[in-house]
């Protein structure tokens, strides 16, 4: 008997990956276009980097082969 991943789990993984890509893209874009002011201005790169990290994780989840 082979143990396969349920199809719903594979679909959920792809959907979650797409959702992470969307959230990461919006976070990076909004932070780039409207940088924060005041004391947190020097740290805006953290949010842009976090957005790119979310995009990378989302791409990995979408491209991962379901076994």
N, C-alpha and C positions, 0 to 999 in steps of 0.2 A: 504494500500500500504506500503510495507516494504522498508526502506531505507537501501540499501546495499552499501558498498564501491565498486566503480568500480574495475573490475579485473585488469585493467592497473595500478591503484594506488597501489594495493597489490603487484603486480610484481615489480613495481618501488621501493617499500619499501624494499623488499627482496634483490633486486639488489644493492641498496644503502648500505644496511647492509653488504653485501659481499664485496663491494668496501671499506668500512670503515675497515673491518677486514684485507683486503690486505694492505691498506695503513698503518695501525697501526703496522702490523707485519713487514713490510719493514722498517718503521721508528725505531722500537725497535731493530731490528736485526742489521741494519747498524750502529746505535749509539753504540750498545754494541760491535760490532766487530771493528769499527774504531772510538774510542772515540776522541773527539776534543782535541786539545792541546792548550797550552797557557793559557790565562786568563779565558777562558770559560770552562776549563777542570772540575772544581768542580761542574759545573751546568749541566753536561751531564745527570744526573739522571732525570732532568726535561723532557728531550726528550724521555727517556725510559718510564717514567711514562705516558707521553702523548700518546705514542704508545700503552701502555696497556689500557689506557682509551678509545682510539679509538676502540681497539679490543672489549672491554666490551660493548660499545655502539652498535657496529656492531652485536654482538651476540644477544643483546636485540632486535634489529630490525629484525633479521632473525627469532628469536623464537616467536616474537609477533604474536598473533592470529589476523587475519584480521576479523573485525566484520562489 
